Amino acid sequence: MELSSYIREVVDFPKEGIGFKDITTLLKDGDAFSLSIDTLYEAIKDYNFDKIVAIESRGFIFGAALAYKMGIGFIPVRKKGKLPAETVSCTYELEYGEDTLEMHKDALSSGERILIIDDLLATGGTAAAVAKMVEEMGAEIALVAFLIELKFLKGRDRLKEYSILSLIKY
């Protein structure tokens, strides 16, 4: 079973000229979803993480399943204003404007080893913003992982100081 065969490309979404990599076709197939979690787990299991930090929203799908499988904590990173307690935040540049991500201020402890996970590595801006927050909280980034990487957008360049894993590359 090849995981990439379960990824649907939606042409001209969210805007003309974009070929959106839709993972819902992978998620709806129990065997393919299980394989994606098992394959990610096999690739990351030897890094000895303390917690998994997952990026809203599709990163939650993979991060929560892996945290459960590994028996470690799960930390959600949300868009601004979505978390109920005191937060740390990072504002970063988008193609047209900016966005802000937040996580709870008490989510991480100094010295903890962290896996950052999201579904897709494109330009790397979102993951770089999360990495900045993690490091500002005194934690160590052991690995940044993605289900999919769009190599032509060179997201690795923004994350070059970290170990990066991606299962499917376009």
SULWO-V745707 format. One record per pair of residues at least 12 apart in sequence whose C-alpha atoms are under 8 Angstrom apart, sorted by the first residue. I is the first residue (numbers start at 1). J is the second residue. D is the distance in Angstrom with one decimal. If there is no record, write none. Layout:
# SULWO-V745707
i={I I}
j={J J}
d={D D}
This chain:
# SULWO-V745707
i={1 3 3 3 3 3 4 6 6 6 6 7 7 7 7 7 7 8 8 8 8 9 9 10 36 37 37 37 40 40 40 41 45 47 47 48 49 49 49 49 49 49 50 50 50 50 50 51 51 51 51 51 51 51 51 51 52 52 52 52 52 52 52 52 52 53 53 53 53 53 53 53 53 54 54 54 54 54 54 54 55 55 55 55 55 55 55 55 56 56 56 56 56 57 58 58 59 59 59 60 60 62 62 62 63 63 75 75 76 77 77 77 77 78 78 78 79 79 79 79 80 80 80 81 83 83 83 85 85 86 86 86 87 87 87 87 87 88 88 88 88 88 89 89 89 89 90 90 90 90 90 91 92 92 92 93 94 101 101 105 108 108 108 108 109 109 109 110 110 110 110 111 111 111 112 112 112 113 113 113 113 114 114 114 114 114 115 115 115 115 115 116 116 116 116 116 116 117 117 117 118 118 118 119 119 119 120 120 120 120 120 121 121 121 121 121 122 122 122 122 122 122 123 123 123 123 123 124 124 124 124 124 124 125 125 127 127 128 128 141 142 142 143 143 143 143 144 144 144 144 145 145 145 146 146 146 147 147 147 148 148 148 148 148 149 149 149 149 149 150 150 151 151 152}
j={32 26 32 35 36 168 168 23 25 26 32 21 22 23 24 25 26 21 22 23 25 21 22 22 147 62 65 66 66 147 167 66 70 142 143 113 72 112 113 114 115 142 72 73 112 113 114 67 72 73 74 75 112 113 114 115 67 72 73 74 75 114 115 116 117 74 75 76 77 114 115 116 117 74 75 76 77 116 117 118 76 77 78 116 117 118 127 130 76 77 78 79 118 78 118 119 117 118 119 76 118 117 118 119 117 118 103 107 103 101 102 103 130 101 102 103 99 100 101 102 100 101 102 102 102 103 104 104 105 104 105 106 102 103 104 105 106 102 103 104 105 133 101 102 103 133 102 129 130 132 133 129 125 126 129 125 125 129 130 137 134 137 138 139 137 138 139 137 138 139 140 138 139 140 138 139 140 139 140 141 142 139 140 141 142 143 141 142 143 144 145 130 131 141 143 144 145 144 145 146 145 146 147 146 147 148 146 147 148 149 150 146 148 149 150 155 149 150 151 153 154 155 153 154 155 156 158 154 155 156 157 158 159 155 158 144 159 158 159 162 162 163 162 163 164 165 162 163 164 165 164 165 166 165 166 167 166 167 168 166 167 168 169 170 166 167 168 169 170 169 170 169 170 170}
d={7.6 7.6 6.6 7.7 7.0 7.4 6.3 7.4 5.7 4.8 7.2 6.3 5.8 5.3 7.7 6.0 6.0 5.9 5.0 6.8 6.4 4.8 5.9 6.8 7.7 6.8 7.1 6.8 8.0 7.8 7.4 6.6 7.8 6.9 7.8 7.4 7.8 7.7 5.0 5.4 6.3 7.1 6.2 7.0 5.8 5.2 6.0 7.3 5.6 4.7 5.9 7.1 7.5 6.8 5.3 6.5 6.3 7.4 6.3 5.0 6.0 5.8 4.8 6.0 7.2 6.1 4.6 6.0 6.9 6.8 6.0 4.8 6.4 7.4 6.2 5.3 6.0 5.8 4.9 6.0 6.3 5.0 6.8 7.7 6.5 5.5 7.9 7.9 7.0 5.9 5.4 7.2 7.8 7.8 6.6 5.7 5.8 3.8 5.1 6.9 7.4 7.4 7.4 7.4 6.2 7.6 7.6 6.6 6.6 6.5 5.6 4.9 7.7 5.6 5.4 6.5 7.8 6.1 4.6 6.1 5.6 5.4 5.8 7.9 7.6 7.2 7.1 6.4 8.0 5.8 5.8 8.0 6.0 5.3 4.2 4.6 8.0 5.6 5.7 6.2 5.3 7.0 5.5 4.3 6.6 6.8 6.6 5.9 7.3 7.5 6.5 7.2 6.9 7.4 6.3 7.1 7.5 7.6 7.5 7.9 7.6 6.6 7.9 6.7 6.8 6.6 6.2 6.3 4.2 4.8 8.0 6.0 4.8 6.1 7.8 4.9 5.9 6.2 4.9 5.9 5.8 6.9 6.0 4.8 5.5 7.0 6.3 5.9 5.0 5.8 7.3 7.8 7.6 7.4 6.5 4.7 6.2 5.8 4.8 5.8 6.6 5.2 7.1 5.1 4.9 6.1 5.5 6.0 4.7 5.7 7.6 6.2 6.3 4.6 6.1 6.1 6.3 5.3 7.4 5.6 7.1 5.3 5.4 6.0 4.0 7.8 7.5 7.7 4.1 6.5 7.7 5.7 6.7 7.5 7.1 7.9 7.7 6.6 6.2 7.2 7.4 7.0 6.5 5.0 5.9 7.4 6.9 6.2 4.9 6.3 5.7 4.6 5.8 6.2 4.7 6.8 5.4 5.2 6.1 5.8 6.0 4.7 5.8 7.7 6.0 7.7 6.2 4.8 6.2 6.0 5.0 6.5 5.9 7.6}
